[in-house]
Amino acid sequence: MAAVTPELGRAQRLVVKIGSALLVNGAGLRAEWLRALCDDVARARGRGTDVVLVSSGAIALGRQVLGLPAGPLRVEQSQAAAAVGQIKLARAYEEALAPHGVKTAQLLVTLDDTTDRRRYLNSRATMQTLLGLGVVPIVNENDTVATDEIRFGDNDRLAAQIAVTCGADQLLLLSDVDGLYTANPKTDPAARHLPVVQQITPEIEAMGGDPISGVSKGGMKTKLMAARTAVAGGCAMAIAEGSVLNPLSAVASGARVTWFLPDTDPQAARKRWIAAMKPKGEITVDAGAALALGQGKSLLPAGVTAVSGRFGRGDPVVVQDGKGARLACGLVRYSSTEARAIAGHRSDEIEGILGYPGRAALVHRDDMVV
């Protein structure tokens, strides 16, 4: 049975990664290319697609402003260049999207933001809120504070992690290559382009090479690592040559790319991930709450009759009825101490009990497997 290739125009939530070599050249920012890209982003949003941009380019822009030499930079030089370039980068996206009535937000993240569960949940909640408000987040690694030990190291893998975090169904890596080949097409005339990869096998991984551009960090190896992360999270990923104007339109019109196919969808992958976690506590609910869970609703504090175990925000818990029968498992939005304090109370009473505003749901339906 032939694989069904995803269509960019049908994406519900699309993450686009922009490489430095596409956005910045020796003369500075490629303003015309950026405007054309943002035209594509506006059209995608007009079709109802949520769009997140993961953009390189801050260090490349900053080093030009600061007059830093070509070649590798010391850590402190990279951080200084990022601090200067990030302002220019964010302003450029804001100005390119503003004529379309599109608002932008800047999100700077580090590896710790995805490995620490609480920070991961905060990042996910922020992203979901921004997208719900119609904002296009512009994401980059926080190079002003990241060091080699606490960094992604390239925006291919960052983009894949962001795609999984926000529940994207498609990820597009715009780069200086038009996909995966069986060998480096610049050195091997017999290299064959692969339009679809259904499974990332050791043979596929062996096709990765070194970066071609002197500006971008990521090579095909990092793109394959990104693909593995994306498809495991239920997100289809494409590698496309992005230097043409309106690169999203080009891909949607049939430009040559390589698609990596997931075996599930983002929501199912997330549910599977949650279901595999070891619970750190139990939440007992009344009959009304049990009925609501069965109807696909979130768990509110009012329906909770007991809390056991010790857990923090974002930890997995079991939800059970009064007889101990397991009803669901999910990621809790309060610590065990907070959960005991608000158990049995209405959501509008939470602030009065805890002394600060809280979330309405104890376990949200998006973070729960029934």
N, C-alpha and C positions, 0 to 999 in steps of 0.2 A: 504494500500500500504506500503510495507516494506521500511524502510529507507536505503538509499544508503550510506554505510560506506566509508569515504574517504580513499584513498591509499596514504601512505607517499611518495611512489616513483613518484607520479604524482603532487606533490606540485610544484607550480610555485615560491612561496616565503615562506620559512619555518623559523620560529623562534623556537629555542630550548632553553629551560631553564634547567640549570644544578644546582642541589642542592648541598649545601656544603658537606653533608654526602657522596655524590658520589665522590667528587673530593678530599676530604681531610680526612685522618684518623689519628690515634694517632701517626703514624710514619711520617706524612707529606703528601705531594702531591702524589696522586695515579698516577704515571707517565705512567704506562702501560695502565691503563684505559683511560687516556687522549689521549694517542697516538692512541688507537683503536677508540675512539670517532672521532678524527680528520681524521682518515682513512675514516670513514663514511661520514664526512662532505665533504671531497675531492670527494668521489664518487657521492654524491648528486650534487655537483657543476658540475661534469662531465656530469650529466644528464640534466644540464641546470637549476637547481634549485638555486635560491638565498638563502643564509643561513645567519641568524643572530643568534649569541649565546648570551644569557643572563645568565651570570655565577655568582653564589655565590662563596664564598671561600676566599675572600680577608681577612676578619677578622679572619677566622679560621687559615689561613696561618700566618698572622701577629702576632697573639697571641702566636703561637709556637716560632717564631723568637724572640719575646720579653720576652718569659718566663712568660706570664701572666697566672694566675690560671684558672682552669676550673670553669664553672658556669657563671652567669650573670656578665657583665662588666659595669663599669661606662661609661657614655657617652664619656668622654674624653679618656678613655682607648680604647673603640671601635673605636674612630676616629684615634687614634694613630696606633692601630693594622691594620686598613684599609689602612692607608697611607703606612705602611711597606708591607703589604700583596699584595696590588694592583700591586706593581712592580713585585713581584714574579709571580703573576697570569698572568699578561699580557705577561711576558717573556715566561712562560710555554706554552701558546697558540701559541705564535709566533714561538717557536722552534718546536712545534708539527706539525704545518701546513706548515712550510717552506719547508720540503722535498717534499711536493706535489706541490710546486710552488705557494702556496696560500699566498697572503698578508693579514695582519690583521690590524685592527685599534681599538683603545680603546675609548669607549664613556662612560663617567661618567655623570649620570643624577640625578636630584632631582625631587621631586613632582612638584616644581614650573615650571620645564621645560615642563610639560604637561598641567598645569592649566593656565599658561600665554600664550596667543595666539601667540604672537610674538616669544617667545622662542620655542613654539611648532612647529611653521612653520620653524624656523631655524633648529631644530632637525630633522624634516622631510626632509628638503632639504639636510642636511648633509648626512643623511642615504641613501637617493635616489642616491646621487652622489657617495658615497662609493660603493654601490651595483652595480651601473652602470659601475664602474671601476673594477669590479670583486673582490672587497675586502670583507672579512668576518669581520663585526663589532663585537667586544666583548664588551657587554654592562653590566654595573653594576650600582647600586645606588652609588652616591657619598657619601659614609659613612664618609668621612673625614670632611664634612661640614654639613651633614644632622643631624637634631635633631628629637626627637619624634614628634614634631609639624609639621615638614616639610619633612616627609619621607613617602615612600610607606610602609616601615616596613617589606616587604618580597618581594622576587623576583618573586613569582608567579604572583602577580598583576602587578609588573613592566613589566614582560614578556608579559602579555596581552596588556598592554598599548603600549608597543613597537610594538607588532604585528599590532595593529590598526594604529599606527603612520606610519609604513612603508608599510601598505597595504598588509600584509601577508595573504595568504589563509589557512595556517595551522600553528598551534602552538602546540608544543610537550613539556609537562612538564615531565622531567626525575626526578624521585623521588625515595623514598624507598617503595612505594606502587604501585601495578599494576592496579590501577583504583579505581573506586567508588564502595563501597559495601553498602548494605542496612543497615549494622551496622558494628561496628569495628570487623574485622575478627579475631583479636588477642584475643578478649574477648568473642565473640559470635560465636560458631560453626555453627549456622544457618544462618550466614550472607551470602547474595547472591551477587555475582559480577554482575554489570550492564555493558554490553559491549557497549551500545549506549544510550545516553540521548538526546531525541529530543527536550525537553523543560525543562527548569529549574524551576520546580514548588516548592511551599513551602514544599512539601513532600521530594523532592530531597534535598533542602537546609537543611532540618532537619537531613539528614544523615551525615552532616559534623561533624568531631570530632576534637580532639586536636592533636598537633604534636606528632609523635611517636619517632622521633630521638632526641637525645640530642644535635646534632650539628645544624640541620636545624631549621629555625623559622616557616616555613609555615606548617600548617596542612591542612586537607581536607576542612575546612571552607574557607581558603584563596584560595584554588584551585577552589572552586565553585564560589567565587567572581571573580576570574580570568576568569573562563568560561563564566560568565555573560557578562563581558566586551568584551571578544573575539567574542562571537557569535553575540552580538549586532553590532559589526563592520564587520560582514560577514566572520569571520575567524573560521574555525573548530578547536577544541582543543582536544587533547588527553592527558590523564594521563597514564604514563607507568613506570614500575619498571626499573630503569636504571643502576643497579649495574653490570650487565653482560658486558663483553667486546663487543664492536661494538653494542651499544644499538639501534642505528638507524636501522641497518640491522636487528636486532631482531624484531623490531616493523614492519618493512616492510615485514618480513617473517611470520608474523602472531602471534607474541607474544601477550599475553592477555593485553588489554588496555581498557580504557573507552573513547569513542569518544563523544564529545558534538557537536551537529550539528547546524549550522547557518541556518536562513531562507532566506538568500540572499548572494551575493558575496561581497568582500571588496569594489569594486568600486561602486556598487549600494548602499551599506550602506553609503559610504562617500557622494555620491550625494544626498541621502535622508537627511543626516545631514545638508548639505549646504542649500538645498531647504527649510528646516524648520527654518532657521535663519531670523531674522528681519534685513532688509537692512538698512545701515547707510548712503547711498548716491546713486546717479545715475550717470551713465556714458553714454553719448549720442554718437552714432557712425554714420559714413556715410554708404552709400549703399554698398560700397566695403567690409567694415568690417562686416556688417550684413550678407553678402553673405558668407564670410569666416567662421563666427560663425556657420552658418547653415551647413557647410561642416565639422564641428568638429575641427576647428582650434582655436588657442589661440587668444586673443585680444591683438593686438600690439598698441602702442601709436599713430602710424601714422593714424589710422582710427578713432581716438577720436575727436569729434567736441566740446564737452562741458562736464564739470564736476560740479556736484552740491552736496551739503552736506559736512559734516565733518567726516572724517574717517581716521583710521590708517592702517598701513600694517597688512594684515590678516583679516580685517573686511569684512563683507558681503556687496556687492553692487549690484544694478540692472543695467543691460546693456539694453539700449533701443535705438530705431531708432529715426530719426528726427521728427517723428510724435508722439513720446511718447509711442509707442507700445513696450511692454516688450519682449526682445529677449532672455535674460538669466539672471541668478544670479550667483555670484561667489565670491571667496575670492580674494581681490585685493592685489597686491604685492607692492603697493606704497601708501603713505599717500595722502590725498586729495590735500595738497599743492604741493607735488611732481607731482601728476597726472596732475594738471592744468599746471604746468611748462612744462611738456613733451608732452602734448596733441598736436596731429598733427605732431609730429616729428618722424623721423626714429629712430629705436633702436640704431643705431651707433652714434646718436647725444646725447644720454642720458648723457654720462659722461661729455661732454662739457657743458651741461645745468646745471646739478646738482653739478658738481665738484667732482663726485666720480662715479665709475663703478656701473651700475645698471643691473637689469634683463631685458631681451629682451621683455618679455611679461608683459603687465599690469595686465591681468588676464589669468592665464594658463588654458589650456583646462582640465587638471586633477582636477582643483579647480573650475570647472564651470558646471552648469546645464543649458542646453539650452532648 
